[in-house]
Amino acid sequence: MQIDIQMRLLKNPLLLRYLRENAYWYKYLHRGREAYPFFEKEMKEHYKVRMQDKIENLAQGLKMVQTMMDVMR
């Protein structure tokens, strides 16, 4: 595995955790850095850390607050 990919993995604990949980990615990351964007995208989808997921969580939180306000009326 190339040094720059190793450094990225060590800087981000979620990437490292996902790699350890899904060991088949070692093979692809060792072959070249072309697989890294796909690896990172899959990790973000799995742990729900994409911007889309954050917006959905915010919307759910606002909906819950609105429901609580309606109940208190």
C-alpha positions in Angstrom: 0.0 0.0 0.0 1.3 3.4 -0.8 2.5 5.8 1.9 0.0 8.5 1.1 -2.9 6.1 1.5 -1.5 4.8 4.7 -1.2 8.3 6.1 -4.8 9.1 5.2 -6.0 5.9 6.9 -4.0 6.7 10.1 -5.4 10.3 10.2 -9.1 9.2 9.9 -10.1 6.5 12.5 -13.3 5.8 10.7 -11.4 4.8 7.5 -9.1 2.6 9.5 -12.0 1.0 11.4 -13.9 0.3 8.1 -10.8 -1.2 6.5 -10.4 -3.6 9.5 -14.1 -4.6 9.3 -14.0 -5.1 5.6 -10.6 -6.6 4.9 -11.2 -7.3 1.2 -10.4 -3.6 0.7 -6.7 -4.3 1.5 -6.4 -6.1 -1.8 -7.8 -3.2 -3.8 -5.8 -0.5 -1.9 -2.6 -2.4 -2.4 -3.1 -2.6 -6.1 -3.2 1.2 -6.6 -4.6 4.5 -5.4 -7.4 4.4 -8.0 -9.6 2.4 -5.5 -9.2 4.9 -2.7 -12.1 7.2 -3.7 -14.4 4.2 -4.0 -13.3 3.0 -0.6 -13.8 6.3 1.0 -17.3 6.7 -0.6 -18.3 3.2 0.6 -17.1 4.0 4.2 -19.1 7.3 4.2 -22.3 5.5 3.0 -21.8 2.8 5.6 -21.3 5.1 8.6 -23.7 7.7 7.3 -21.3 10.6 7.4 -22.2 12.1 4.0 -23.6 15.6 3.8 -26.9 14.1 2.7 -27.1 12.0 5.8 -26.3 15.0 8.0 -29.2 16.9 6.4 -31.6 14.0 6.9 -30.6 13.8 10.6 -31.2 17.5 11.0 -34.6 17.3 9.4 -35.5 14.4 11.6 -34.4 16.3 14.7 -36.5 19.4 13.6 -39.5 17.1 13.0 -39.2 15.6 16.4 -39.0 19.1 18.0 -42.0 20.2 16.0 -43.9 17.1 17.2 -43.0 17.8 20.8 -44.2 21.4 20.5 -47.5 20.2 19.0 -48.0 17.9 21.9 -47.3 20.6 24.5 -50.0 22.9 23.0 
